[in-house]
Amino acid sequence: GRSGNLEVRPPRLELEIEVNGRLSEEAWAGAAVLTGFSQFSPVDGLAAADSTEVLVWYSPSAIHFGIRAFEAHGSVHATLADRDRIGADDHVQILLSTFDDGRQATVFAVNPFGVQSDGALVETGSTSGNGFNNAVVRRENADLSPDYIYQSKGRLTEYGYEVEIRIPFKSMRYQSGPAQSWGINITRQVQHSGYEDSWVPARRASASFLAQSGRLVGLTDLRRGLVLDLNPSLTSRATGRRSGSGWDYRGGSPEVGGTARWGITNNLSLTGTANPDFSQVESDAGQLLFDPRDERFLQEKRPFFLDGIEQFNVSNSLVYSRRVVQPVAAAKLTGKALGTDIALLSAVDDPDVSITRDHPIYNILRLQRDVGANSRVGMVYTDRVEGGDYNRVLGADARLVFGGVYTVQLQAAGSRTRTEGAVTTAPLWQARFTRNGRTFGIQANINASDEKFRARSGFFPRPGLVHLRFQPRVTVYGGGGSLMESATFDVNLNGRWRYDEFIGGDGILDEQLHFNVNTTLKGGWNLTGSLLLETFGYPFEIYGGYRVEVPRPGGGADTLPFVGRPRIPNRDYVLSFETPDFKHLSANAFILWGNDENFFEWSSGRILISNLGMTWRPTGKLRLDGTYALQQVRRVSDGSMVSVAHLPRLKMEYQVSRPIFVRLVGEYGHDKQDSLRDDTRTGGPILVFDPASGTFTRTSAFTRSSFRGDILFSYQPNPGTVLFLGYGSTLLDPVDPITPQTSGLRRAEDGFFLKMSYLFHM
């Protein structure tokens, strides 16, 4: 790699070997060898401290990789983890760009025992982080949702570890034609140092990581054969609820469903499903929302939607598959042909999820076309029909890469919505500029949508705003052996307007000025500090159902409209840290405190937001993950508590063997809220509209608690073949969950479920 020899011609051998984790067969002696790795993170351009060798050859039906990872400076981190849970272990990623386009790759990863983690990487220019460290230079991560069938086995050795991998060609999509050239890169994560190494001497000062890949050339006569997956399933579920003094269970009857996938060509797949079981084997983790205008975003976990999900990716989340709740039937076409990515989804949802009791029908089309070396253009069309109502969105977008480090992203879309006979149309538009230099970088973005814009097949909870952002950053790097390996300083300027007021040239709604410092220390420690200076305008749309009760001269009381302060100034502080992934322990913490909005009463408040996480791996098979979230708001006027919410969660997993694990999850929620008042103004009680009585009533203080517990037995020898046995129970405050109680929690509902499926992979 470091010598610049990035074109690899692996030998083609007419043989098959057993994948046993030992690279001693004759085939490996003649394999092509990839060596000369470089460090990529936290500092690029240096020779890798730990040596890595990757061997590669292919047979007519599969490509084989052998990994020898030398560990001279520390111990190997390896556990018997579940699939896609090897991030805290030493691991190696193989990135194969089978369409040789420098834009997307299939990712196959293994830890030292051969435990698998796989997914897809489609570069979109997006950043990740907690909002205060997303200016840090990093490569985009793969989406680990898709699962592929391949074989791997590894073992620890006296010099480090050795892993053998066999990837069948029928598990991948690739170009048509008798001869193939694929993009390739290999990365290695070394946990004792926190370093990520790369076979290609990739530079952080680049708009694309994949565009820097090497190439596998001379791949000929690849025999994919018939690609047909049949995946029948049987599920049974019984749910129980309290009924008077007893307990009532319903359901339990088995239901049969299934999914079929056909590889039409090397690069196109058609998938269909009927009566699928879309239940989840783990409940979604709870979330605390500070701003009531936000909506909870839930990750997709359902297998049918995960296959090819990366091809539906579009800016502003105009496609969000969890809008399809419980489809009766669905079909999907995904792949790439003539330089164009194709993704088409049609689904008929269950009428139980419809307000009108109709079958919601979804049709979603996403096309993306390669332009030049690294750029692409695309379009999206979504259509949701429910009875006589519909929502349709048509959009176009482009990602233009030039000069190696510059990216321009453009998007324009329009929605047409019919609700109860009324039809509205509205626009959305976005422009983003990025310079991703090694030392100096810039992100600038404008994102705008009309108040009437709707994307009911997507995740777009706050239309009607214009968001303008400018974020320059500077990154400095420490010398060899220094405590500080890199530090990034950035200033984030944000402005928000209501769309109509922006178009009319009126004043700004929200102003934010954030100063952020992000530091990576030797050994893999990460520290972040921020100062937030903000002012927020009155969001009248939240408080339309509010009134204020004020004393009437001479006795009695009047009910007056709630009129919030025009602006609230904020000053907040942020600290966060992440430890390295030690062999047995890792932890992270985030804390934000200061003066910020008291959204309950629209006044200035003293807030405290904290998120803590810890993972303990006492053995190679046992893993405990604990998280704790706290959100607290106090009044500035007298320091009294307005609201406090606690959300601890504990998950324990025991990996009996590679295909078998047992999981226990417990989550406790407790929140307390005071009766609301017009703080800092009239001081009068706040009244909230009660739809049941049609009147405005005083808010009452309350305390409520809940607990959710789940236990799961899982047997999953390969993707698609599963046996799940589970039980879940929800406990609430007795009698009325929003009434103060002292007697503790009572079981409110529970459920048992069984799922069996088998993948016929032909």
ZAMARGU-4260 file (C-alpha; in steps of 0.2 Angstrom, whole numbers, plus 5000, padded with zeros to 4 digits):
<rodrens>
0) 5000/5000/5000 | 5013/5013/5005 | 5023/5009/4990 | 5009/5014/4979 | 5006/4997/4971
5) 4987/4998/4973 | 4982/4987/4958 | 4980/4969/4963 | 4978/4954/4952 | 4973/4939/4962
10) 4975/4922/4955 | 4960/4911/4950 | 4960/4894/4957 | 4948/4879/4952 | 4946/4873/4969
15) 4936/4874/4985 | 4944/4874/5003 | 4937/4872/5020 | 4936/4888/5030 | 4945/4883/5046
20) 4954/4899/5052 | 4971/4892/5046 | 4980/4899/5031 | 4990/4883/5028 | 4982/4876/5012
25) 4992/4877/4996 | 4980/4890/4989 | 4986/4903/5001 | 5004/4900/4996 | 5000/4908/4979
30) 4988/4921/4984 | 4991/4940/4981 | 4997/4949/4996 | 4992/4966/5002 | 5004/4974/5014
35) 5011/4991/5019 | 4997/4998/5029 | 4996/5016/5034 | 4988/5025/5049 | 4972/5034/5044
40) 4965/5039/5061 | 4968/5049/5072 | 4983/5055/5061 | 4985/5050/5043 | 5001/5048/5032
45) 5011/5038/5045 | 5016/5020/5044 | 5005/5008/5054 | 5013/5004/5070 | 5006/4986/5069
50) 5009/4975/5053 | 4995/4968/5043 | 4995/4955/5029 | 4980/4951/5018 | 4980/4937/5006
55) 4967/4936/4992 | 4963/4923/4978 | 4946/4918/4970 | 4938/4902/4964 | 4924/4902/4951
60) 4911/4904/4965 | 4919/4914/4978 | 4933/4926/4983 | 4944/4921/4998 | 4953/4933/5010
65) 4966/4928/5023 | 4971/4940/5037 | 4987/4940/5047 | 4986/4954/5060 | 5002/4956/5070
70) 5000/4963/5087 | 5017/4968/5094 | 5013/4983/5106 | 4998/4976/5116 | 4985/4963/5118
75) 4972/4958/5106 | 4954/4963/5110 | 4942/4949/5105 | 4925/4943/5112 | 4912/4930/5106
80) 4901/4944/5101 | 4884/4944/5092 | 4884/4949/5073 | 4887/4967/5070 | 4893/4970/5088
85) 4912/4969/5086 | 4915/4988/5087 | 4924/4986/5103 | 4935/4972/5097 | 4950/4972/5086
90) 4943/4970/5069 | 4947/4971/5050 | 4935/4978/5037 | 4935/4973/5019 | 4928/4986/5007
95) 4923/4980/4990 | 4917/4993/4977 | 4910/4979/4965 | 4904/4993/4953 | 4921/5001/4953
100) 4912/5018/4955 | 4921/5025/4970 | 4905/5030/4978 | 4898/5014/4987 | 4905/4998/4994
105) 4900/4982/5002 | 4908/4980/5019 | 4913/4963/5026 | 4921/4964/5044 | 4928/4951/5056
110) 4935/4951/5073 | 4949/4939/5078 | 4937/4925/5081 | 4929/4927/5064 | 4913/4935/5071
115) 4905/4944/5057 | 4899/4962/5055 | 4893/4968/5037 | 4884/4981/5029 | 4885/4994/5015
120) 4894/5011/5013 | 4886/5024/5001 | 4895/5041/5003 | 4883/5055/5005 | 4894/5068/5013
125) 4885/5067/5029 | 4893/5070/5046 | 4890/5060/5062 | 4892/5066/5080 | 4882/5073/5094
130) 4880/5090/5087 | 4895/5097/5095 | 4909/5086/5087 | 4902/5084/5069 | 4916/5096/5062
135) 4929/5083/5066 | 4937/5075/5051 | 4932/5057/5050 | 4926/5045/5036 | 4908/5040/5034
140) 4903/5024/5043 | 4895/5009/5035 | 4877/5006/5038 | 4877/4989/5047 | 4859/4985/5044
145) 4860/4974/5029 | 4866/4956/5032 | 4875/4945/5019 | 4880/4926/5019 | 4898/4923/5020
150) 4910/4911/5030 | 4923/4916/5042 | 4933/4908/5056 | 4948/4915/5066 | 4960/4911/5080
155) 4972/4920/5091 | 4990/4916/5087 | 5007/4920/5096 | 5010/4935/5085 | 4992/4942/5085
160) 4977/4934/5076 | 4973/4925/5059 | 4956/4925/5050 | 4950/4916/5035 | 4935/4923/5025
165) 4925/4916/5010 | 4913/4927/5001 | 4901/4919/4988 | 4898/4929/4973 | 4880/4926/4974
170) 4880/4936/4991 | 4885/4952/4981 | 4879/4962/4967 | 4892/4967/4954 | 4894/4973/4935
175) 4889/4963/4921 | 4902/4957/4909 | 4915/4942/4908 | 4930/4953/4916 | 4928/4963/4932
180) 4938/4976/4940 | 4933/4981/4958 | 4938/4994/4970 | 4946/4988/4986 | 4952/4994/5003
185) 4956/4985/5019 | 4955/4994/5036 | 4961/4988/5053 | 4955/4994/5070 | 4968/4992/5084
190) 4959/4994/5100 | 4974/4995/5112 | 4980/5011/5103 | 4964/5018/5096 | 4971/5018/5079
195) 4963/5014/5062 | 4975/5008/5049 | 4971/5007/5030 | 4980/4997/5016 | 4977/5012/5004
200) 4987/5027/5010 | 4971/5037/5011 | 4971/5055/5016 | 4959/5063/5027 | 4960/5079/5016
205) 4947/5072/5004 | 4929/5073/4999 | 4929/5054/4997 | 4937/5039/5006 | 4931/5026/4994
210) 4937/5036/4979 | 4955/5033/4985 | 4953/5014/4985 | 4964/5002/4976 | 4958/4990/4963
215) 4956/4971/4961 | 4959/4968/4942 | 4958/4953/4931 | 4943/4945/4939 | 4936/4933/4925
220) 4922/4920/4923 | 4913/4923/4940 | 4900/4910/4942 | 4885/4917/4952 | 4873/4904/4947
225) 4855/4905/4952 | 4851/4918/4966 | 4835/4913/4974 | 4831/4915/4992 | 4815/4908/5000
230) 4812/4913/5018 | 4796/4906/5025 | 4792/4911/5043 | 4780/4906/5057 | 4776/4917/5071
235) 4765/4916/5087 | 4761/4930/5099 | 4751/4931/5115 | 4748/4948/5123 | 4740/4950/5140
240) 4732/4965/5149 | 4724/4968/5166 | 4705/4965/5165 | 4696/4969/5180 | 4703/4959/5194
245) 4710/4946/5182 | 4722/4945/5167 | 4716/4942/5149 | 4728/4935/5136 | 4724/4935/5118
250) 4732/4929/5102 | 4743/4914/5102 | 4738/4907/5085 | 4752/4904/5073 | 4754/4914/5058
255) 4763/4910/5042 | 4772/4922/5031 | 4787/4923/5019 | 4799/4933/5009 | 4807/4928/4992
260) 4822/4936/4984 | 4827/4933/4966 | 4843/4939/4958 | 4837/4944/4941 | 4854/4948/4935
265) 4871/4951/4943 | 4866/4969/4948 | 4847/4968/4950 | 4837/4960/4964 | 4818/4958/4966
270) 4811/4955/4984 | 4793/4951/4989 | 4785/4948/5005 | 4767/4942/5010 | 4760/4943/5028
275) 4777/4946/5035 | 4781/4947/5054 | 4788/4964/5056 | 4789/4963/5075 | 4805/4967/5083
280) 4815/4956/5095 | 4821/4971/5105 | 4810/4986/5110 | 4816/5003/5105 | 4827/5012/5118
285) 4818/5026/5126 | 4822/5044/5121 | 4820/5061/5131 | 4815/5076/5120 | 4820/5093/5126
290) 4811/5103/5112 | 4792/5098/5110 | 4793/5102/5091 | 4805/5087/5089 | 4799/5069/5084
295) 4808/5053/5090 | 4818/5045/5076 | 4817/5026/5077 | 4830/5015/5068 | 4825/5003/5055
300) 4827/4985/5062 | 4816/4974/5051 | 4824/4962/5039 | 4814/4966/5023 | 4817/4984/5023
305) 4836/4982/5028 | 4840/4974/5012 | 4846/4988/5000 | 4841/5001/5012 | 4856/5012/5008
310) 4849/5014/4990 | 4834/5023/4997 | 4845/5036/5006 | 4840/5054/5002 | 4844/5071/5010
315) 4831/5078/5022 | 4825/5060/5025 | 4811/5061/5012 | 4811/5042/5013 | 4808/5034/5030
320) 4803/5015/5030 | 4796/5015/5047 | 4781/5025/5041 | 4776/5008/5034 | 4770/5000/5050
325) 4763/4983/5047 | 4762/4979/5028 | 4750/4965/5022 | 4762/4964/5006 | 4777/4973/4999
330) 4789/4971/4985 | 4805/4979/4981 | 4817/4981/4966 | 4835/4986/4970 | 4852/4986/4961
335) 4862/4996/4948 | 4861/4996/4929 | 4870/5007/4916 | 4878/5018/4929 | 4861/5021/4938
340) 4856/5015/4955 | 4838/5009/4956 | 4827/5007/4971 | 4808/5004/4970 | 4797/5000/4985
345) 4778/4996/4985 | 4769/4992/5001 | 4751/4989/5006 | 4749/4993/5025 | 4737/4986/5037
350) 4720/4996/5040 | 4723/4995/5059 | 4736/5008/5057 | 4725/5020/5047 | 4714/5033/5055
355) 4701/5031/5040 | 4702/5011/5042 | 4708/5011/5024 | 4724/5002/5018 | 4738/5015/5016
360) 4747/5012/5000 | 4765/5017/4998 | 4775/5018/4981 | 4793/5025/4983 | 4806/5027/4968
365) 4824/5032/4971 | 4836/5034/4956 | 4854/5040/4956 | 4866/5042/4941 | 4885/5042/4941
370) 4892/5058/4934 | 4911/5060/4931 | 4923/5052/4943 | 4915/5054/4959 | 4899/5065/4957
375) 4881/5059/4955 | 4863/5066/4952 | 4847/5058/4958 | 4828/5059/4959 | 4815/5053/4972
380) 4797/5051/4971 | 4786/5045/4985 | 4767/5042/4985 | 4756/5038/5000 | 4737/5035/4997
385) 4725/5033/5011 | 4707/5032/5006 | 4703/5048/4997 | 4719/5057/5004 | 4736/5057/4997
390) 4754/5064/4999 | 4766/5065/4984 | 4783/5071/4984 | 4794/5073/4969 | 4812/5079/4971
395) 4829/5080/4962 | 4847/5081/4970 | 4865/5081/4965 | 4882/5078/4974 | 4896/5086/4965
400) 4914/5083/4970 | 4928/5093/4963 | 4946/5098/4967 | 4948/5082/4978 | 4941/5091/4994
405) 4926/5101/4988 | 4908/5095/4988 | 4892/5104/4983 | 4876/5096/4987 | 4859/5103/4979
410) 4841/5097/4982 | 4824/5103/4976 | 4808/5095/4980 | 4789/5099/4980 | 4775/5090/4989
415) 4756/5089/4984 | 4745/5084/4998 | 4726/5081/4998 | 4717/5080/5015 | 4698/5079/5016
420) 4696/5087/4999 | 4708/5101/5001 | 4724/5101/4990 | 4740/5110/4994 | 4757/5111/4986
425) 4773/5117/4993 | 4792/5117/4990 | 4808/5112/4999 | 4826/5116/4993 | 4843/5114/5000
430) 4861/5119/4996 | 4877/5113/5005 | 4895/5117/5002 | 4909/5108/5010 | 4928/5109/5010
435) 4936/5094/5019 | 4954/5099/5021 | 4966/5091/5033 | 4969/5107/5043 | 4956/5119/5037
440) 4938/5115/5033 | 4921/5123/5030 | 4903/5118/5030 | 4890/5130/5024 | 4871/5125/5022
445) 4854/5132/5018 | 4839/5121/5020 | 4822/5128/5017 | 4804/5122/5017 | 4787/5129/5016
450) 4775/5128/5030 | 4763/5117/5019 | 4777/5105/5014 | 4773/5087/5019 | 4783/5071/5017
455) 4772/5057/5024 | 4783/5044/5017 | 4798/5052/5026 | 4804/5059/5042 | 4802/5078/5041
460) 4794/5084/5057 | 4797/5103/5056 | 4792/5111/5040 | 4790/5129/5037 | 4808/5134/5042
465) 4824/5141/5034 | 4840/5135/5042 | 4856/5143/5038 | 4872/5136/5045 | 4891/5141/5043
470) 4904/5131/5051 | 4923/5134/5049 | 4935/5123/5058 | 4954/5121/5060 | 4962/5105/5065
475) 4980/5104/5072 | 4990/5088/5075 | 5002/5083/5088 | 5020/5077/5085 | 5025/5059/5087
480) 5022/5052/5104 | 5013/5067/5111 | 4999/5066/5122 | 4987/5076/5111 | 4986/5067/5094
485) 4973/5080/5086 | 4962/5094/5091 | 4948/5102/5081 | 4942/5120/5084 | 4926/5126/5076
490) 4913/5140/5076 | 4895/5135/5072 | 4884/5149/5067 | 4866/5145/5065 | 4851/5155/5060
495) 4833/5150/5058 | 4818/5159/5051 | 4800/5155/5048 | 4799/5152/5029 | 4786/5166/5025
500) 4796/5178/5035 | 4813/5174/5027 | 4805/5176/5009 | 4797/5192/5015 | 4814/5199/5022
505) 4808/5199/5040 | 4817/5196/5056 | 4826/5180/5062 | 4818/5168/5073 | 4833/5159/5082
510) 4851/5163/5083 | 4865/5151/5088 | 4883/5154/5090 | 4893/5139/5096 | 4911/5137/5100
515) 4918/5119/5100 | 4934/5111/5104 | 4936/5092/5101 | 4952/5083/5106 | 4959/5066/5103
520) 4972/5060/5116 | 4985/5046/5115 | 4977/5029/5117 | 4960/5033/5110 | 4953/5046/5123
525) 4941/5059/5116 | 4936/5075/5125 | 4924/5089/5119 | 4920/5106/5126 | 4907/5119/5120
530) 4901/5136/5124 | 4883/5140/5117 | 4877/5157/5115 | 4859/5158/5108 | 4843/5168/5107
535) 4826/5159/5103 | 4810/5168/5097 | 4793/5164/5103 | 4786/5148/5095 | 4768/5153/5095
540) 4763/5137/5086 | 4766/5127/5103 | 4756/5137/5114 | 4739/5139/5104 | 4731/5129/5118
545) 4737/5139/5132 | 4728/5152/5143 | 4733/5161/5159 | 4722/5164/5174 | 4724/5181/5182
550) 4715/5188/5197 | 4700/5200/5193 | 4700/5217/5203 | 4686/5215/5216 | 4687/5196/5216
555) 4686/5181/5204 | 4698/5178/5189 | 4699/5181/5171 | 4706/5169/5157 | 4718/5178/5146
560) 4728/5173/5130 | 4745/5166/5134 | 4757/5179/5126 | 4775/5173/5127 | 4791/5183/5129
565) 4797/5188/5111 | 4814/5181/5114 | 4824/5171/5127 | 4843/5172/5128 | 4853/5157/5132
570) 4870/5153/5138 | 4875/5134/5140 | 4890/5124/5142 | 4894/5106/5136 | 4907/5094/5141
575) 4908/5076/5135 | 4921/5062/5134 | 4923/5044/5127 | 4936/5032/5134 | 4945/5020/5123
580) 4938/5003/5121 | 4948/4994/5134 | 4948/4975/5134 | 4934/4974/5148 | 4927/4992/5149
585) 4922/5007/5139 | 4912/5023/5145 | 4906/5039/5138 | 4897/5054/5146 | 4888/5070/5139
590) 4883/5084/5150 | 4875/5101/5146 | 4870/5114/5158 | 4866/5133/5159 | 4851/5145/5155
595) 4840/5139/5141 | 4822/5138/5136 | 4809/5132/5149 | 4797/5125/5135 | 4784/5120/5148
600) 4781/5139/5152 | 4790/5148/5139 | 4802/5157/5151 | 4821/5156/5154 | 4825/5141/5164
605) 4841/5132/5172 | 4843/5116/5163 | 4853/5100/5165 | 4854/5087/5152 | 4865/5072/5154
610) 4868/5055/5145 | 4880/5042/5152 | 4885/5026/5145 | 4896/5011/5150 | 4899/4994/5143
615) 4907/4980/5154 | 4914/4964/5146 | 4919/4954/5161 | 4922/4938/5150 | 4923/4935/5131
620) 4905/4929/5131 | 4896/4941/5144 | 4892/4959/5140 | 4883/4972/5150 | 4878/4989/5143
625) 4871/5003/5154 | 4864/5020/5149 | 4857/5034/5160 | 4848/5049/5153 | 4843/5064/5164
630) 4833/5080/5159 | 4830/5093/5172 | 4822/5111/5170 | 4821/5123/5185 | 4814/5141/5185
635) 4826/5155/5185 | 4814/5166/5196 | 4815/5155/5212 | 4825/5139/5207 | 4809/5128/5209
640) 4808/5112/5199 | 4797/5112/5183 | 4801/5095/5177 | 4814/5081/5179 | 4815/5065/5170
645) 4826/5050/5173 | 4828/5035/5160 | 4841/5022/5165 | 4842/5006/5154 | 4852/4990/5157
650) 4855/4977/5144 | 4864/4960/5147 | 4869/4948/5133 | 4877/4931/5136 | 4884/4923/5120
655) 4883/4905/5122 | 4891/4901/5105 | 4892/4911/5089 | 4874/4908/5084 | 4866/4907/5101
660) 4864/4921/5114 | 4852/4926/5128 | 4847/4944/5131 | 4839/4953/5146 | 4834/4971/5144
665) 4827/4983/5158 | 4822/5001/5156 | 4814/5012/5170 | 4806/5029/5166 | 4802/5041/5180
670) 4797/5059/5177 | 4789/5073/5188 | 4781/5089/5183 | 4775/5104/5193 | 4759/5113/5190
675) 4763/5126/5177 | 4762/5145/5179 | 4766/5160/5169 | 4783/5162/5176 | 4792/5179/5176
680) 4777/5188/5169 | 4760/5187/5178 | 4764/5172/5189 | 4746/5166/5186 | 4742/5148/5183
685) 4743/5141/5165 | 4727/5133/5158 | 4728/5120/5145 | 4713/5116/5133 | 4705/5099/5137
690) 4697/5092/5122 | 4686/5080/5132 | 4677/5094/5141 | 4680/5108/5129 | 4686/5120/5142
695) 4703/5126/5148 | 4708/5119/5165 | 4723/5121/5176 | 4738/5109/5174 | 4741/5098/5189
700) 4757/5092/5196 | 4761/5074/5193 | 4773/5060/5195 | 4773/5044/5184 | 4784/5029/5182
705) 4786/5014/5171 | 4797/4999/5168 | 4799/4988/5153 | 4808/4971/5154 | 4812/4960/5140
710) 4820/4943/5139 | 4825/4934/5122 | 4833/4918/5117 | 4840/4919/5100 | 4847/4906/5088
715) 4853/4913/5072 | 4866/4902/5062 | 4865/4914/5047 | 4855/4928/5041 | 4837/4923/5038
720) 4837/4907/5048 | 4832/4911/5066 | 4823/4905/5081 | 4817/4918/5093 | 4808/4915/5110
725) 4804/4930/5120 | 4794/4938/5134 | 4791/4956/5138 | 4782/4965/5152 | 4777/4983/5155
730) 4774/4990/5173 | 4765/5006/5176 | 4760/5016/5191 | 4744/5008/5198 | 4726/5014/5194
735) 4731/5030/5185 | 4749/5032/5177 | 4749/5051/5179 | 4743/5051/5197 | 4755/5052/5212
740) 4757/5035/5220 | 4767/5028/5234 | 4763/5009/5232 | 4775/5006/5217 | 4773/4998/5200
745) 4760/4986/5194 | 4761/4974/5179 | 4750/4982/5165 | 4753/4972/5150 | 4765/4958/5144
750) 4767/4946/5130 | 4775/4930/5124 | 4782/4928/5106 | 4789/4914/5095 | 4797/4916/5078
755) 4805/4903/5067 | 4811/4906/5049 | 4823/4896/5038 | 4832/4903/5023 | 4833/4892/5008
760) 4848/4900/4999 | 4849/4893/4981
</rodrens>
